[in-house]
Amino acid sequence: MVKRWTHPADGGMQQDDEALPDNPRRLSYAQLLSRVFEQDISQEKSEKLSWGLRLRALGEHLSLEEFCSNSCAERTHPCHPSEVFSLPQQNPSRPSAKMNPSLSNPVLCYTPTMYKLHLTQARLKAQARLHHVLHCISHLHYPGTAVVEWSGDDTTGSFYFDDLSGDRIVLAWNAAGLVGLAFDHESERSQYGEDECTPLKWLGELPTTLRSLAEGAAEDLEDLVTAGLWVADEAAHLSDEISGDTVSAHGLERFLRFGMEPREAVFGETGQNWGELSSLNPDQLELALSLAECCEANPRRITPTDASIMLASPEVGGRSEVTLTAAEESRALLAQLGIEWDVPTDDIRGLQHAKDDHRQHRVSAHLSTSTEALFEAARNGSLDGVEACLLDGADINARTIEDQFEHTPQGDTPLLQAIKAGHTECGVALIKAGAAHEAANSHGQTALYWAAVKGDGGIARKLLDLGADPNKVPTDGVSCLHAAAGEGFEDIVEGLLKHGADRLFQRWNGQTPADLAELRGHTALAARLRR
């Protein structure tokens, strides 16, 4: 729970002191001050407790003793009840940061091990706006990598974000206060079980005035909640103590940057900042900060200068890959905040033509004409085309290059392309012609994996008979048996088991193929896998 930080003279020592001397990182700021300054604890514990004081003292260029004296005697450093000093997991690869003159509060000194949070409604909603704008710009260049939604206004509204990698967060607010819920796929709480039936348990002593708001937020997350937050008046509550052990344990870190100063959240050196997560260049990040700031009071229209910054490739020397579809989607997302943008259709079409020309040049330099035609025939299901290209000397085991086809990773072979597109006849023809059946793309996906995903039993049997490894797992940790079991493809599951597939192999969340089959409603198949 977020502590209420007050000075000893204001009754700060009235907080629960149970076991505090044995766990110094749970001490409030006021308790740190009084116990060190009044020397009512041993010298050994004083040294352990002084890390928080030294940080604040460093920010004011004072000795520890001077800082304690000033704070306790003059009460010059009151802390708001919603302010927290947090100690996340340390990252030893990052050097300590020096004082950042661009920060709005020069008293604070940020390091990779400590930062200050402001868990107030105003800060959380402002940061949600910033996060939304960052995604709107990022979506132009990386569509389909996340889902974001903003609704309502500063009085009553909500913000939802799904990174499509298993993690989600929702913030919802009304006149009574604000509620935040998060789901972290790596948390032990994310295992499917009774916890999902009572998602509000992570909100602790939730005020009754916020209950309906919290229930709606939980429904948005499908009741899969691993961490919670609520703020009402000047009170703030988190589901877990923020410490080096808990900050990333249950998705709690999802809330932390929403409580930071905006520039620190985007550019800060603590953990992975929003700038890194959005993969935008510095100019685009600065524009996002500016747009989020403006839309809080008076939304503005995207100017041609703004648009040129948004459309530029985030990579140095890279080519813009913005499409009209992505631009229209980003325009609609910006409109949710009241930001107007007249999409420069002609400019984007010009960028698209330049991209297509550049891509075609790269493909032609990489593949022969017959091999390029083989890929097209395999993708389109043209059996005659596949056979003609092979007779013409096409490389049957050629690999796709980056961005050769939309949403296609590097390293796909014509066989992978045929199976992914559901063209069994072309796949069989390529296998008979000697296609490498164990070849994997940059995601570690093989032909057998895609046969399991698509439910192509004929292809799967041929590949297994040729010796394809059923336990070759892609980089996302989803085995062939998981893929087939999750979709209920019983014939493929039987074939995989017959050829030695590991029925006990677990995904990142501990799920076995049987668990996934049962979750998807294939109870008989799940029972078969558990025998």
Secondary structure per residue as TSV (DSSP state, phi and psi in degrees):
chain	resnum	aa	ss	phi	psi
A	1	M	-	360.0	141.7
A	2	V	-	-67.1	126.3
A	3	K	-	-77.3	154.8
A	4	R	-	-95.0	117.6
A	5	W	-	-93.4	114.0
A	6	T	-	-135.4	167.5
A	7	H	-	-85.2	157.2
A	8	P	G	-53.7	-38.1
A	9	A	G	-66.2	-21.3
A	10	D	G	-95.2	10.5
A	11	G	T	91.6	21.1
A	12	G	G	-61.8	-24.8
A	13	M	G	-80.2	2.4
A	14	Q	G	-81.5	-0.8
A	15	Q	S	-70.5	163.3
A	16	D	-	-64.8	121.6
A	17	D	-	-100.8	10.1
A	18	E	T	-62.1	128.2
A	19	A	T	61.6	11.0
A	20	L	G	-63.0	-42.3
A	21	P	G	-59.0	-28.0
A	22	D	G	-87.3	-8.4
A	23	N	-	-136.7	75.0
A	24	P	G	-59.5	-26.4
A	25	R	G	-74.3	-7.4
A	26	R	G	-93.5	-2.5
A	27	L	S	-69.8	141.0
A	28	S	-	-72.8	165.1
A	29	Y	H	-60.5	-40.6
A	30	A	H	-64.2	-40.7
A	31	Q	H	-66.2	-37.5
A	32	L	H	-59.1	-46.7
A	33	L	H	-59.9	-51.9
A	34	S	H	-68.1	-41.0
A	35	R	H	-71.2	-37.4
A	36	V	H	-73.4	-44.9
A	37	F	H	-67.5	-42.4
A	38	E	T	-84.0	-5.1
A	39	Q	T	53.4	44.9
A	40	D	-	-95.6	12.9
A	41	I	S	-130.6	168.1
A	42	S	-	-67.7	158.8
A	43	Q	H	-60.8	-36.4
A	44	E	H	-61.4	-47.1
A	45	K	H	-69.9	-31.8
A	46	S	H	-59.5	-40.7
A	47	E	H	-66.2	-36.7
A	48	K	H	-69.3	-33.3
A	49	L	H	-83.0	-15.9
A	50	S	H	-78.0	-2.5
A	51	W	H	-60.5	-40.6
A	52	G	H	-69.1	-39.3
A	53	L	H	-67.9	-39.8
A	54	R	H	-62.2	-36.4
A	55	L	H	-62.7	-48.9
A	56	R	H	-66.3	-38.5
A	57	A	H	-63.8	-40.0
A	58	L	H	-60.1	-38.1
A	59	G	H	-63.4	-25.1
A	60	E	T	-109.5	7.3
A	61	H	T	58.3	40.8
A	62	L	-	-116.4	157.4
A	63	S	-	-72.5	162.6
A	64	L	H	-59.8	-42.0
A	65	E	H	-65.2	-43.1
A	66	E	H	-62.5	-41.4
A	67	F	H	-65.3	-45.3
A	68	C	H	-61.0	-42.9
A	69	S	H	-63.0	-48.3
A	70	N	I	-61.5	-42.3
A	71	S	I	-68.9	-44.0
A	72	C	I	-78.7	-39.4
A	73	A	I	-79.5	-44.1
A	74	E	I	-99.7	-12.2
A	75	R	-	52.1	51.9
A	76	T	-	-92.6	-2.2
A	77	H	-	-130.0	62.1
A	78	P	-	-66.8	149.2
A	79	C	-	-117.5	137.2
A	80	H	-	-69.2	147.0
A	81	P	T	-57.6	-24.5
A	82	S	T	-92.7	3.9
A	83	E	E	-91.6	134.4
A	84	V	E	-132.5	136.9
A	85	F	E	-95.0	124.4
A	86	S	E	-118.0	142.3
A	87	L	-	-116.2	93.3
A	88	P	-	-80.1	-178.1
A	89	Q	-	-62.4	136.6
A	90	Q	-	-76.8	147.4
A	91	N	-	-119.0	94.7
A	92	P	T	-64.6	-14.9
A	93	S	T	-77.1	-13.6
A	94	R	S	-99.4	128.9
A	95	P	-	-71.9	157.8
A	96	S	-	-63.4	139.4
A	97	A	-	-85.0	143.7
A	98	K	-	-84.5	174.9
A	99	M	-	-58.1	129.3
A	100	N	-	-98.3	107.7
A	101	P	T	-67.2	-15.5
A	102	S	T	-81.9	-10.6
A	103	L	S	-70.0	147.3
A	104	S	S	-69.7	-26.9
A	105	N	-	-114.1	98.6
A	106	P	T	-68.6	-8.1
A	107	V	T	-73.6	-28.0
A	108	L	-	-86.1	142.8
A	109	C	-	-118.8	116.1
A	110	Y	-	-94.5	134.4
A	111	T	B	-131.0	169.4
A	112	P	T	-66.2	-7.1
A	113	T	T	-113.0	-1.7
A	114	M	B	-157.6	142.5
A	115	Y	E	-156.3	168.0
A	116	K	E	-108.4	134.7
A	117	L	E	-111.1	147.8
A	118	H	E	-121.0	92.0
A	119	L	-	-86.3	64.5
A	120	T	-	-108.7	158.0
A	121	Q	H	-59.9	-43.9
A	122	A	H	-60.8	-45.5
A	123	R	H	-66.0	-44.6
A	124	L	H	-62.8	-41.6
A	125	K	H	-70.9	-38.4
A	126	A	H	-63.2	-40.8
A	127	Q	H	-69.6	-32.4
A	128	A	H	-63.8	-40.0
A	129	R	H	-61.0	-44.6
A	130	L	H	-62.6	-44.8
A	131	H	H	-59.8	-40.5
A	132	H	H	-64.1	-45.0
A	133	V	H	-63.4	-42.3
A	134	L	H	-56.8	-43.2
A	135	H	H	-68.6	-36.5
A	136	C	H	-57.5	-42.1
A	137	I	H	-74.1	-42.4
A	138	S	H	-61.5	-35.9
A	139	H	H	-62.2	-28.8
A	140	L	H	-57.8	-37.7
A	141	H	H	-102.6	-24.2
A	142	Y	S	-132.0	62.0
A	143	P	T	-64.9	147.6
A	144	G	T	82.1	8.1
A	145	T	S	-97.9	-7.1
A	146	A	-	-164.4	163.7
A	147	V	E	-123.1	132.1
A	148	V	E	-138.2	146.9
A	149	E	E	-150.9	130.1
A	150	W	E	-120.7	132.9
A	151	S	E	-138.8	152.4
A	152	G	E	81.9	-154.1
A	153	D	-	-141.3	-163.3
A	154	D	S	-68.3	-20.6
A	155	T	S	-83.5	-50.7
A	156	T	S	-139.4	121.5
A	157	G	E	-174.6	-173.1
A	158	S	E	-157.0	159.2
A	159	F	E	-135.4	131.4
A	160	Y	E	-128.8	136.9
A	161	F	E	-141.4	131.4
A	162	D	E	-129.9	118.9
A	163	D	-	-82.8	4.5
A	164	L	S	58.6	18.0
A	165	S	S	-119.9	13.0
A	166	G	S	110.2	-4.8
A	167	D	-	-116.3	137.9
A	168	R	E	-143.1	157.2
A	169	I	E	-146.9	145.5
A	170	V	E	-138.0	135.8
A	171	L	E	-118.1	133.6
A	172	A	E	-136.5	144.0
A	173	W	E	-147.0	155.9
A	174	N	E	-152.5	-165.6
A	175	A	T	-63.8	-23.4
A	176	A	T	-80.5	-24.2
A	177	G	E	153.6	-158.3
A	178	L	E	-134.3	142.7
A	179	V	E	-127.3	138.3
A	180	G	E	-127.4	136.9
A	181	L	E	-131.3	145.2
A	182	A	E	-136.4	152.6
A	183	F	E	-127.4	124.0
A	184	D	-	-116.0	116.8
A	185	H	T	-67.0	-16.8
A	186	E	T	-93.6	-3.8
A	187	S	S	-73.9	147.8
A	188	E	G	-63.8	-21.6
A	189	R	G	-76.1	-10.9
A	190	S	G	-82.7	-4.9
A	191	Q	S	-65.6	136.5
A	192	Y	S	-66.3	120.8
A	193	G	S	-175.2	-157.1
A	194	E	G	-69.1	-22.0
A	195	D	G	-59.3	-35.0
A	196	E	G	-70.1	-18.6
A	197	C	G	-77.5	-21.0
A	198	T	-	-130.2	64.7
A	199	P	G	-63.1	-25.2
A	200	L	G	-76.8	-3.5
A	201	K	G	-62.7	-25.0
A	202	W	G	-81.7	0.1
A	203	L	G	-98.9	1.5
A	204	G	-	57.7	-132.9
A	205	E	S	-80.7	65.9
A	206	L	-	-67.3	127.0
A	207	P	-	-59.4	143.4
A	208	T	G	-61.4	-27.4
A	209	T	G	-68.0	-17.1
A	210	L	G	-104.8	0.6
A	211	R	H	-63.7	-47.8
A	212	S	H	-63.4	-35.8
A	213	L	H	-63.3	-43.5
A	214	A	H	-66.8	-38.3
A	215	E	H	-63.8	-39.4
A	216	G	H	-65.5	-40.3
A	217	A	H	-65.0	-40.1
A	218	A	H	-64.1	-37.3
A	219	E	H	-64.3	-37.2
A	220	D	H	-62.1	-32.3
A	221	L	T	-93.6	12.6
A	222	E	T	57.2	31.6
A	223	D	T	65.1	8.3
A	224	L	-	-90.0	82.0
A	225	V	-	-114.1	132.9
A	226	T	S	-120.8	-12.1
A	227	A	E	-152.6	149.5
A	228	G	E	-138.7	161.3
A	229	L	E	-150.0	139.3
A	230	W	E	-143.0	150.1
A	231	V	E	-136.7	128.6
A	232	A	E	-142.1	129.2
A	233	D	T	54.2	-122.8
A	234	E	T	-105.6	10.7
A	235	A	E	-95.0	143.0
A	236	A	E	-139.2	143.9
A	237	H	E	-139.2	135.5
A	238	L	E	-118.4	152.0
A	239	S	S	-66.8	-24.0
A	240	D	S	-139.5	154.4
A	241	E	-	-63.6	141.6
A	242	I	-	-87.9	115.1
A	243	S	S	-152.2	177.2
A	244	G	T	-61.4	-24.2
A	245	D	T	-90.7	-24.3
A	246	T	T	-110.3	-14.9
A	247	V	T	-60.0	-31.6
A	248	S	T	-117.3	13.2
A	249	A	T	-76.4	-36.9
A	250	H	S	-132.2	18.4
A	251	G	S	92.0	6.9
A	252	L	T	-59.0	-33.6
A	253	E	H	-64.3	-17.0
A	254	R	H	-61.5	-30.1
A	255	F	H	-84.9	-22.8
A	256	L	H	-63.1	-45.2
A	257	R	G	-71.8	-17.3
A	258	F	G	-72.6	-17.3
A	259	G	G	-99.7	1.9
A	260	M	S	-89.1	166.5
A	261	E	-	-65.0	137.6
A	262	P	H	-50.9	-48.0
A	263	R	H	-65.6	-35.2
A	264	E	H	-67.2	-37.5
A	265	A	H	-64.1	-35.6
A	266	V	H	-84.1	-41.7
A	267	F	H	-113.2	-5.4
A	268	G	-	-59.9	159.1
A	269	E	S	-97.7	4.7
A	270	T	S	-90.2	113.3
A	271	G	S	66.4	-155.0
A	272	Q	S	-96.2	112.3
A	273	N	-	-79.0	170.2
A	274	W	H	-66.0	-28.6
A	275	G	H	-62.2	-43.0
A	276	E	H	-68.8	-40.4
A	277	L	H	-66.8	-33.1
A	278	S	H	-83.6	-15.3
A	279	S	T	58.5	33.4
A	280	L	-	-99.0	159.9
A	281	N	-	-82.8	167.0
A	282	P	H	-56.3	-39.3
A	283	D	H	-63.9	-39.6
A	284	Q	H	-68.5	-35.6
A	285	L	H	-67.1	-41.1
A	286	E	H	-63.6	-39.8
A	287	L	H	-63.6	-41.1
A	288	A	H	-60.9	-43.4
A	289	L	H	-59.3	-43.1
A	290	S	H	-66.4	-44.6
A	291	L	H	-65.2	-41.1
A	292	A	H	-65.2	-35.4
A	293	E	H	-68.7	-41.9
A	294	C	H	-71.1	-40.0
A	295	C	H	-71.2	-13.7
A	296	E	H	-66.3	-41.0
A	297	A	H	-103.3	-53.8
A	298	N	S	-141.9	105.5
A	299	P	-	-56.2	148.2
A	300	R	-	-123.4	168.1
A	301	R	B	-93.0	140.6
A	302	I	-	-68.2	122.3
A	303	T	-	-84.3	165.5
A	304	P	H	-57.0	-35.6
A	305	T	H	-65.7	-43.7
A	306	D	H	-58.7	-44.8
A	307	A	H	-62.7	-39.0
A	308	S	H	-65.3	-35.5
A	309	I	H	-68.8	-42.5
A	310	M	H	-64.0	-39.1
A	311	L	H	-82.6	-16.2
A	312	A	S	-64.4	147.1
A	313	S	-	-62.8	134.4
A	314	P	S	-64.5	-23.5
A	315	E	S	-89.0	140.6
A	316	V	T	-63.4	122.9
A	317	G	T	78.1	1.7
A	318	G	-	-82.2	164.9
A	319	R	-	-99.5	139.3
A	320	S	-	-65.9	136.7
A	321	E	-	-118.5	26.1
A	322	V	-	-68.5	133.5
A	323	T	-	-108.2	162.2
A	324	L	H	-62.9	-36.2
A	325	T	H	-62.6	-47.7
A	326	A	H	-63.7	-38.8
A	327	A	H	-65.0	-41.5
A	328	E	H	-66.6	-37.3
A	329	E	H	-65.8	-42.0
A	330	S	H	-65.8	-37.6
A	331	R	H	-60.1	-43.5
A	332	A	H	-65.3	-37.4
A	333	L	H	-68.1	-40.5
A	334	L	H	-64.0	-35.9
A	335	A	H	-63.4	-24.8
A	336	Q	T	-62.6	-24.2
A	337	L	T	-98.9	2.7
A	338	G	T	85.3	8.7
A	339	I	-	-88.0	122.7
A	340	E	B	-95.8	139.4
A	341	W	-	-144.4	119.4
A	342	D	-	-87.2	103.2
A	343	V	-	-59.8	123.8
A	344	P	-	-75.5	82.7
A	345	T	H	-56.0	-47.9
A	346	D	H	-63.1	-41.5
A	347	D	H	-62.8	-42.2
A	348	I	H	-68.8	-38.9
A	349	R	H	-61.6	-38.9
A	350	G	H	-63.5	-41.8
A	351	L	H	-63.6	-38.6
A	352	Q	H	-65.9	-41.2
A	353	H	H	-63.4	-41.5
A	354	A	H	-63.3	-40.8
A	355	K	H	-63.5	-45.6
A	356	D	H	-61.9	-41.2
A	357	D	H	-63.8	-42.4
A	358	H	H	-65.8	-42.4
A	359	R	H	-62.5	-45.6
A	360	Q	H	-62.0	-36.8
A	361	H	H	-64.2	-42.3
A	362	R	H	-67.1	-41.5
A	363	V	H	-64.6	-43.8
A	364	S	H	-64.2	-32.7
A	365	A	H	-74.1	-22.2
A	366	H	H	-95.3	-35.2
A	367	L	S	-122.5	147.3
A	368	S	-	-72.6	165.3
A	369	T	H	-60.7	-41.9
A	370	S	H	-68.8	-36.0
A	371	T	H	-70.2	-40.1
A	372	E	H	-61.7	-39.3
A	373	A	H	-67.9	-32.1
A	374	L	H	-63.5	-43.1
A	375	F	H	-59.0	-44.5
A	376	E	H	-65.2	-40.8
A	377	A	H	-65.3	-41.7
A	378	A	H	-65.5	-40.9
A	379	R	H	-67.6	-34.8
A	380	N	H	-93.5	-2.6
A	381	G	T	75.0	28.1
A	382	S	-	-91.6	98.9
A	383	L	H	-64.1	-42.2
A	384	D	H	-61.6	-40.5
A	385	G	H	-64.5	-41.1
A	386	V	H	-60.5	-48.0
A	387	E	H	-65.0	-38.9
A	388	A	H	-66.3	-41.4
A	389	C	H	-66.1	-38.2
A	390	L	H	-66.1	-39.7
A	391	L	H	-65.0	-27.6
A	392	D	T	-85.2	3.2
A	393	G	T	93.6	17.3
A	394	A	-	-63.7	147.0
A	395	D	-	-78.5	109.1
A	396	I	T	-67.9	-22.8
A	397	N	T	-111.4	24.7
A	398	A	-	-63.2	157.1
A	399	R	-	-117.5	144.1
A	400	T	-	-70.3	149.7
A	401	I	-	-97.2	170.4
A	402	E	T	-58.6	130.2
A	403	D	T	66.1	18.4
A	404	Q	S	-62.4	-41.5
A	405	F	S	-128.8	147.8
A	406	E	T	-63.3	137.2
A	407	H	T	59.6	29.9
A	408	T	-	-120.0	125.3
A	409	P	-	-73.3	166.6
A	410	Q	T	-65.8	150.4
A	411	G	T	90.4	3.6
A	412	D	-	-68.3	140.3
A	413	T	-	-97.5	168.2
A	414	P	H	-56.4	-35.2
A	415	L	H	-62.8	-45.9
A	416	L	H	-60.8	-41.5
A	417	Q	H	-64.2	-39.3
A	418	A	H	-66.3	-44.3
A	419	I	H	-68.0	-42.5
A	420	K	H	-61.9	-31.9
A	421	A	T	-86.6	-2.6
A	422	G	T	80.6	23.1
A	423	H	-	-100.1	86.5
A	424	T	H	-62.0	-44.5
A	425	E	H	-59.9	-43.3
A	426	C	H	-65.4	-38.6
A	427	G	H	-62.6	-45.5
A	428	V	H	-62.2	-42.4
A	429	A	H	-61.7	-41.2
A	430	L	H	-67.9	-38.0
A	431	I	H	-64.3	-45.5
A	432	K	H	-62.9	-31.3
A	433	A	T	-80.0	-1.7
A	434	G	T	101.5	22.1
A	435	A	-	-62.7	141.9
A	436	A	-	-69.2	107.8
A	437	H	T	-78.1	-14.7
A	438	E	T	-98.2	-0.4
A	439	A	-	-61.9	134.9
A	440	A	-	-120.2	147.3
A	441	N	-	-83.7	-171.9
A	442	S	T	-67.2	-14.1
A	443	H	T	-94.3	3.2
A	444	G	-	78.2	13.8
A	445	Q	-	-88.4	130.2
A	446	T	-	-104.7	174.7
A	447	A	H	-63.0	-38.7
A	448	L	H	-64.2	-39.7
A	449	Y	H	-59.1	-47.7
A	450	W	H	-70.5	-29.1
A	451	A	H	-64.7	-38.6
A	452	A	H	-67.5	-41.1
A	453	V	H	-63.5	-43.1
A	454	K	H	-84.7	-11.3
A	455	G	T	74.8	28.3
A	456	D	-	-88.1	88.1
A	457	G	H	-64.2	-37.0
A	458	G	H	-61.5	-48.2
A	459	I	H	-63.9	-43.8
A	460	A	H	-59.3	-44.4
A	461	R	H	-62.8	-43.4
A	462	K	H	-62.4	-42.9
A	463	L	H	-66.6	-40.8
A	464	L	H	-66.5	-39.3
A	465	D	H	-64.8	-28.4
A	466	L	T	-81.6	-5.4
A	467	G	T	101.2	16.1
A	468	A	-	-60.1	138.5
A	469	D	-	-79.7	114.4
A	470	P	T	-74.8	-10.2
A	471	N	T	-106.8	16.1
A	472	K	-	-81.7	113.7
A	473	V	-	-105.8	131.8
A	474	P	-	-62.1	170.4
A	475	T	T	-65.6	-20.5
A	476	D	T	-83.9	-0.5
A	477	G	-	80.2	10.3
A	478	V	-	-96.2	110.2
A	479	S	-	-75.5	167.7
A	480	C	H	-59.7	-39.8
A	481	L	H	-67.1	-38.7
A	482	H	H	-59.5	-47.2
A	483	A	H	-60.2	-45.9
A	484	A	H	-71.4	-41.5
A	485	A	H	-66.1	-40.2
A	486	G	H	-62.9	-29.9
A	487	E	H	-96.0	-4.8
A	488	G	T	78.4	25.3
A	489	F	-	-84.3	88.2
A	490	E	H	-64.0	-40.8
A	491	D	H	-63.7	-38.4
A	492	I	H	-71.1	-39.5
A	493	V	H	-58.3	-45.5
A	494	E	H	-62.0	-42.4
A	495	G	H	-64.1	-41.3
A	496	L	H	-64.9	-43.6
A	497	L	H	-63.8	-40.9
A	498	K	H	-59.9	-31.5
A	499	H	T	-99.7	19.0
A	500	G	T	92.9	20.1
A	501	A	-	-64.0	140.4
A	502	D	-	-80.8	105.3
A	503	R	T	-74.4	-13.5
A	504	L	T	-99.6	1.3
A	505	F	-	-62.0	134.5
A	506	Q	-	-109.0	141.5
A	507	R	-	-75.3	-176.6
A	508	W	T	-58.8	-28.0
A	509	N	T	-97.6	13.1
A	510	G	S	84.8	1.5
A	511	Q	-	-74.3	131.4
A	512	T	-	-90.4	168.4
A	513	P	H	-56.4	-36.4
A	514	A	H	-64.8	-41.1
A	515	D	H	-60.7	-43.8
A	516	L	H	-67.7	-40.0
A	517	A	H	-61.2	-43.7
A	518	E	H	-65.9	-41.0
A	519	L	H	-60.0	-37.4
A	520	R	T	-85.1	3.8
A	521	G	T	92.7	6.8
A	522	H	-	-94.7	70.4
A	523	T	H	-66.1	-40.6
A	524	A	H	-64.0	-41.4
A	525	L	H	-66.5	-37.8
A	526	A	H	-62.3	-42.2
A	527	A	H	-64.3	-38.9
A	528	R	H	-61.1	-40.6
A	529	L	H	-71.3	-22.2
A	530	R	H	-90.4	-8.6
A	531	R	-	-72.2	360.0
